[in-house]
């Protein structure tokens, strides 16, 4: 099992727009084969920071997620609203 965590920061004043984009695309990922969990949270003390928690049953499922059309569309839609690069970490269940 693979777990992915990511922190994404919205540009100042763009948090609501980024949330709208995330809410549009997140349900599509849950339909992908091998995606077990896909949750996004917005930080309470800084509404510009989003925390992604994703769980995939295999390396192949994660690879398929990254190659999906909706992954690429979401990335393109988010680009104008994101401040800097996301911090992404990947873990294998022990």
KELO-966964 format. One line per field, with one value per atom (N, C-alpha, C): residue number from 1; residue in one letter; atom name; x, y, z. Coordinates in Angstrom, 3 decimals. Layout:
BEGIN
pos = [NUM  ...]
code = [a  ...]
site = [CA  ...]
x = [X  ...]
y = [Y  ...]
z = [Z  ...]
END
This chain:
BEGIN
pos = [1  1  1  2  2  2  3  3  3  4  4  4  5  5  5  6  6  6  7  7  7  8  8  8  9  9  9  10  10  10  11  11  11  12  12  12  13  13  13  14  14  14  15  15  15  16  16  16  17  17  17  18  18  18  19  19  19  20  20  20  21  21  21  22  22  22  23  23  23  24  24  24  25  25  25  26  26  26  27  27  27  28  28  28  29  29  29  30  30  30  31  31  31  32  32  32  33  33  33  34  34  34  35  35  35  36  36  36  37  37  37  38  38  38  39  39  39  40  40  40  41  41  41  42  42  42  43  43  43  44  44  44  45  45  45  46  46  46  47  47  47  48  48  48  49  49  49  50  50  50  51  51  51  52  52  52  53  53  53  54  54  54  55  55  55  56  56  56  57  57  57  58  58  58  59  59  59  60  60  60  61  61  61  62  62  62  63  63  63  64  64  64  65  65  65  66  66  66  67  67  67  68  68  68  69  69  69  70  70  70  71  71  71  72  72  72  73  73  73  74  74  74  75  75  75  76  76  76  77  77  77  78  78  78  79  79  79  80  80  80  81  81  81  82  82  82  83  83  83  84  84  84  85  85  85  86  86  86  87  87  87  88  88  88  89  89  89  90  90  90  91  91  91  92  92  92  93  93  93  94  94  94]
code = [x  x  x  x  x  x  x  x  x  x  x  x  x  x  x  x  x  x  x  x  x  x  x  x  x  x  x  x  x  x  x  x  x  x  x  x  x  x  x  x  x  x  x  x  x  x  x  x  x  x  x  x  x  x  x  x  x  x  x  x  x  x  x  x  x  x  x  x  x  x  x  x  x  x  x  x  x  x  x  x  x  x  x  x  x  x  x  x  x  x  x  x  x  x  x  x  x  x  x  x  x  x  x  x  x  x  x  x  x  x  x  x  x  x  x  x  x  x  x  x  x  x  x  x  x  x  x  x  x  x  x  x  x  x  x  x  x  x  x  x  x  x  x  x  x  x  x  x  x  x  x  x  x  x  x  x  x  x  x  x  x  x  x  x  x  x  x  x  x  x  x  x  x  x  x  x  x  x  x  x  x  x  x  x  x  x  x  x  x  x  x  x  x  x  x  x  x  x  x  x  x  x  x  x  x  x  x  x  x  x  x  x  x  x  x  x  x  x  x  x  x  x  x  x  x  x  x  x  x  x  x  x  x  x  x  x  x  x  x  x  x  x  x  x  x  x  x  x  x  x  x  x  x  x  x  x  x  x  x  x  x  x  x  x  x  x  x  x  x  x  x  x  x  x  x  x  x  x  x  x  x  x]
site = [N  CA  C  N  CA  C  N  CA  C  N  CA  C  N  CA  C  N  CA  C  N  CA  C  N  CA  C  N  CA  C  N  CA  C  N  CA  C  N  CA  C  N  CA  C  N  CA  C  N  CA  C  N  CA  C  N  CA  C  N  CA  C  N  CA  C  N  CA  C  N  CA  C  N  CA  C  N  CA  C  N  CA  C  N  CA  C  N  CA  C  N  CA  C  N  CA  C  N  CA  C  N  CA  C  N  CA  C  N  CA  C  N  CA  C  N  CA  C  N  CA  C  N  CA  C  N  CA  C  N  CA  C  N  CA  C  N  CA  C  N  CA  C  N  CA  C  N  CA  C  N  CA  C  N  CA  C  N  CA  C  N  CA  C  N  CA  C  N  CA  C  N  CA  C  N  CA  C  N  CA  C  N  CA  C  N  CA  C  N  CA  C  N  CA  C  N  CA  C  N  CA  C  N  CA  C  N  CA  C  N  CA  C  N  CA  C  N  CA  C  N  CA  C  N  CA  C  N  CA  C  N  CA  C  N  CA  C  N  CA  C  N  CA  C  N  CA  C  N  CA  C  N  CA  C  N  CA  C  N  CA  C  N  CA  C  N  CA  C  N  CA  C  N  CA  C  N  CA  C  N  CA  C  N  CA  C  N  CA  C  N  CA  C  N  CA  C  N  CA  C  N  CA  C  N  CA  C  N  CA  C  N  CA  C  N  CA  C  N  CA  C  N  CA  C  N  CA  C]
x = [0.849  0.000  0.900  0.514  1.252  0.394  1.008  0.342  1.106  0.367  0.946  0.372  1.260  0.806  1.375  0.629  1.098  0.553  1.378  0.962  1.017  -0.077  -0.171  -0.605  0.090  -0.254  -0.831  -1.981  -2.610  -1.953  -1.915  -1.477  -2.464  -1.974  -2.817  -4.100  -5.232  -6.537  -7.107  -6.417  -6.876  -7.301  -7.374  -7.726  -9.099  -10.078  -11.432  -11.494  -10.778  -10.760  -10.051  -8.958  -8.250  -9.132  -9.859  -10.780  -11.851  -12.374  -13.395  -12.847  -11.628  -11.007  -10.812  -10.295  -10.073  -11.379  -12.437  -13.736  -14.306  -13.954  -14.417  -13.750  -12.449  -11.690  -11.544  -11.510  -11.244  -12.164  -13.462  -14.323  -13.939  -13.362  -12.968  -11.848  -10.945  -9.835  -10.328  -11.369  -11.904  -12.510  -12.798  -13.334  -12.226  -10.976  -9.865  -9.582  -9.302  -8.997  -7.749  -7.861  -6.723  -6.573  -7.408  -7.386  -8.303  -7.715  -8.478  -8.978  -8.236  -8.620  -8.012  -8.792  -8.317  -9.043  -8.330  -8.930  -8.081  -8.763  -8.064  -8.616  -7.718  -8.077  -7.509  -8.210  -7.760  -7.369  -6.195  -5.650  -6.491  -6.723  -7.557  -6.897  -5.600  -4.935  -4.300  -4.417  -3.940  -4.742  -5.809  -6.746  -6.135  -4.892  -4.220  -3.468  -3.430  -2.679  -3.650  -3.381  -4.188  -3.314  -3.872  -3.182  -3.911  -3.193  -3.743  -3.288  -4.211  -3.893  -4.497  -3.623  -4.058  -3.523  -4.314  -3.904  -4.209  -3.186  -3.305  -2.908  -3.557  -3.288  -1.966  -1.372  -0.122  0.622  1.877  2.656  1.960  1.398  0.711  -0.501  -1.251  -2.415  -1.982  -0.880  -0.363  0.101  0.764  1.221  0.023  -1.030  -2.239  -2.900  -2.886  -3.434  -2.704  -1.383  -0.575  -0.703  -1.105  -1.238  -2.668  -3.596  -5.006  -5.268  -6.219  -6.552  -7.007  -7.784  -8.282  -7.163  -6.107  -4.948  -4.276  -4.078  -3.441  -4.325  -5.627  -6.560  -6.572  -6.583  -6.590  -5.303  -4.173  -2.900  -2.880  -3.394  -3.432  -4.368  -5.507  -6.480  -5.942  -5.139  -4.609  -3.416  -2.698  -1.404  -1.433  -2.427  -2.478  -2.739  -3.185  -3.590  -2.625  -1.618  -0.704  0.542  0.943  2.130  3.294  4.227  5.383  5.079  6.019  5.887  5.243  4.410  3.836  4.918  4.712  5.585  4.908  5.522  4.920  5.820  5.196  5.909  5.165  5.937  5.336  5.842  4.948  5.251  4.736  5.446  4.983  4.612  3.453  2.994  3.955  4.240  5.145  4.371]
y = [-1.169  0.000  1.240  2.241  3.489  4.630  5.468  6.662  7.871  8.841  10.093  11.219  12.096  13.312  14.491  15.564  16.760  17.997  19.022  20.343  21.267  21.960  22.902  24.235  25.289  26.617  27.450  28.050  28.949  30.319  30.997  32.390  33.177  34.222  35.047  35.452  35.181  35.544  34.550  33.428  32.452  31.118  31.042  29.791  29.264  30.140  29.685  29.123  29.745  29.258  27.903  27.779  26.504  25.414  25.743  24.770  24.343  25.279  24.948  23.948  24.182  23.276  21.894  21.849  20.566  19.806  20.485  19.821  19.316  19.951  19.514  18.202  18.094  16.943  15.797  16.062  15.017  13.794  13.960  12.767  11.865  12.432  11.628  10.656  11.066  10.195  8.969  9.120  7.990  6.920  7.284  6.314  5.529  5.985  5.302  3.968  2.967  1.648  1.724  1.203  1.151  2.355  3.387  4.535  4.201  4.057  3.650  4.836  5.936  7.116  8.349  9.414  10.692  11.790  12.399  13.425  14.686  15.803  17.084  17.909  18.542  19.331  20.740  21.693  23.086  23.491  24.046  24.368  25.429  25.230  26.137  27.493  27.493  28.757  29.447  28.853  29.465  28.867  29.538  29.012  28.896  29.319  29.167  27.846  27.051  25.798  24.611  23.705  22.507  21.283  20.292  19.033  17.911  17.197  16.066  14.773  13.829  12.502  11.500  10.697  9.763  8.375  7.358  5.982  5.138  4.394  3.564  2.129  1.189  -0.213  -0.725  -0.018  -0.503  0.630  0.342  1.289  1.560  0.513  0.651  1.572  1.454  2.320  3.778  4.019  5.385  5.901  5.057  5.452  5.795  4.989  5.255  6.562  6.835  8.095  9.279  9.234  10.340  10.508  9.451  9.506  9.792  9.862  10.030  11.419  11.515  12.820  13.827  13.375  14.320  14.801  14.010  14.478  15.638  15.463  16.505  17.751  17.554  18.697  19.467  18.757  19.422  20.221  19.634  20.330  21.611  21.543  22.717  23.780  23.354  24.300  24.970  24.256  24.778  25.707  25.543  26.202  27.705  28.411  29.872  30.301  29.382  29.726  29.235  28.460  27.850  28.719  28.857  29.630  28.663  28.624  27.739  26.305  25.445  24.021  23.283  22.294  21.499  20.660  20.379  19.454  18.093  17.147  15.826  14.783  13.877  12.772  11.478  10.402  9.104  8.082  7.211  6.219  4.852  3.832  2.452  1.911  1.279  0.704  -0.387  -0.395  -1.415  -2.426]
z = [0.000  0.000  0.000  -0.780  -0.905  -0.354  0.478  0.992  0.483  -0.008  -0.487  0.363  0.837  1.508  0.737  0.722  0.031  0.717  0.749  1.200  -0.002  -0.245  -1.356  -0.775  -1.151  -0.650  -1.789  -1.520  -2.489  -2.409  -3.540  -3.526  -2.670  -2.026  -1.144  -1.864  -1.201  -1.749  -2.742  -2.981  -3.966  -3.355  -2.027  -1.362  -1.742  -1.845  -2.181  -3.597  -4.520  -5.900  -5.973  -5.236  -5.210  -4.603  -3.553  -2.947  -3.948  -4.709  -5.713  -6.740  -7.192  -8.170  -7.562  -6.346  -5.670  -5.522  -5.096  -4.909  -6.231  -7.319  -8.640  -9.044  -8.781  -9.274  -8.277  -6.988  -5.996  -6.130  -6.336  -6.455  -7.632  -8.681  -9.840  -9.486  -8.595  -8.221  -7.467  -6.677  -5.918  -6.824  -8.060  -9.021  -9.716  -9.599  -10.244  -9.564  -10.363  -9.832  -8.951  -7.748  -6.838  -5.931  -6.126  -5.217  -4.043  -2.875  -1.698  -0.889  -0.947  -0.169  -0.829  -0.855  -1.403  -0.636  0.300  1.161  1.103  1.146  1.154  2.317  3.053  4.225  4.056  4.629  4.602  6.011  6.140  7.458  8.171  9.466  10.251  10.490  10.748  11.069  9.864  8.682  7.440  6.295  5.908  4.907  3.517  3.356  2.068  1.950  3.030  3.027  2.986  2.036  1.847  2.074  2.760  3.039  2.312  1.461  0.708  1.374  1.535  2.038  1.065  0.454  -0.584  -0.268  -0.599  -0.335  -1.584  -2.017  -3.220  -2.893  -3.542  -3.202  -3.762  -4.750  -5.338  -6.049  -6.415  -7.215  -8.544  -9.121  -10.406  -10.286  -9.203  -8.998  -8.878  -8.188  -8.067  -9.422  -10.192  -11.529  -12.420  -12.347  -13.136  -12.710  -11.412  -10.899  -11.530  -11.515  -12.035  -13.541  -14.234  -15.684  -16.150  -15.205  -15.591  -16.165  -17.088  -17.663  -16.612  -15.614  -14.611  -13.693  -13.495  -12.724  -13.463  -14.748  -15.558  -15.654  -15.798  -15.869  -14.552  -13.432  -12.137  -11.941  -12.297  -12.183  -13.003  -14.213  -15.076  -14.510  -13.970  -13.409  -12.148  -11.371  -10.107  -10.303  -11.392  -11.596  -11.309  -11.762  -11.601  -10.160  -9.308  -7.950  -6.871  -7.262  -6.298  -6.126  -4.876  -4.510  -4.291  -5.218  -5.088  -5.468  -5.106  -5.418  -4.248  -4.545  -3.463  -2.778  -1.510  -0.781  -0.807  -1.494  -1.682  -1.043  -0.272  0.367  0.075  -0.142  -0.417  0.601  1.016  2.051  1.613  2.040  1.838  3.214  3.283  4.560  5.026  6.312  6.873  7.690]
END
